Amino acid sequence: MQRRARLRPRLRLPAWTSTLTWKATVFITLMCCGLAALLGCLVHGAMTRQTVGTAREKALTKLERTVQAYETGARLPRGEGIDPAGLPPGLHALALDGKRGTAVGSYRGRPVMWAAAPAEDGTALAVSVDFRGAERTIANLDRAILGSSGLAIAVTLLIGAVGVTRITRRLHVTAQVARRISAGDLDARVGDKARTKDEVAAVSRALDTMASTLQRKLEAEQRFTADVAHELRTPLTGLNAAAELLPPGRPAELVRDRVQAMRSLTEDLLEISRLDTRSERVELDSHDLADLAARTIRASGTDTALTVLASPRVETDRRRLERILGNLVANAHSHGAAPVTVTVDGPTVTVTDAGPGYPEYLIEAGPQRFRTEGTGKGHGLGLTIAVGQARVLGATLAFRNRTEGGAEARVTLPEPAAPAATAPPPDRDGTPTPGSYARRGR
């Protein structure tokens, strides 16, 4: 039974019921209905007591006159007298006990207010007063209470909805600005009105202040990185020239290798600085995607296989796309394991390897500069540059670990041109060297 209860699907409310507007509307409606019901009951009770009290006084006054007439032996009016028809039993019993009283009843099919007093020989002397006017008054009052309550609830809901909508709209704007800042648009600001002093305005101003502070710090960091990298280029150029003058030998090779590594690091830092400032401009041209992938593999000098399923012509910046693919291939060989394969399938290029896969932080939050999970190889800048260049191209770069093992990086170019025929053109370049080139139809 417990397992069956756990497997039973739970009733879930629609997503819009969790919004602040819906909750505020329900709260205002319940409060208005409760308040209207309370006031309606109070007014109805007070007016009913007043109306019934007036009718009771009229009946008792008439009963007093009738008792005096009965005691003097005068003739009683019609509908008054000893034990008249329609007298409520409870009121009759009260009169037999020697007490006077009133009760609402009916006489010949119409509502009346009865008043009775004790008479001789165990009888009751009773009179009646027309109660139809009092009933109409109470009914009209109830209709007025219902109408005014409905109108008051509608007006309150309208005013409340307008007020809540204004608040939620400002909250939505604040959330949108926060998402833009998270996406890298550090110039985004809420700009809430200065005269507004409520809590939403306080949150908006705090977000704007945080964004301004963050922007200043990031710009200072970018300037520092760019200045350091730029200043390092001059001494590194001289150091490289001096290394070329060293006599041949193992020490000279080590010096040249370290100088080249420092030059590559400096160039990467400069490129990251330019990407961070978002000052890059693309130079679009039409290219065959498989040709670009083959050119990248040949330039990498690695044993990388190329598989072409469908190769369209794409409008892209060749230098930036080759930079992305080159960094992905280099990362696959440095941190993964053979075989490394580049697959072209329409506007999508996939780079896979058979290594241990990407670390969890990279899959969840993307690559981070100077973080390589203790591998000791590289500086964590290659994938960072690839992501930045993909953003400039308007492409998407996704990382994941394959179920069969290994890492996979997938580059999807935006708005590809109409795909060309999948058969290889006669002037296609041959197998890239080094590496392998396997092409087959879809």
Disulfide bonds with the S-S distance in Angstrom:
none
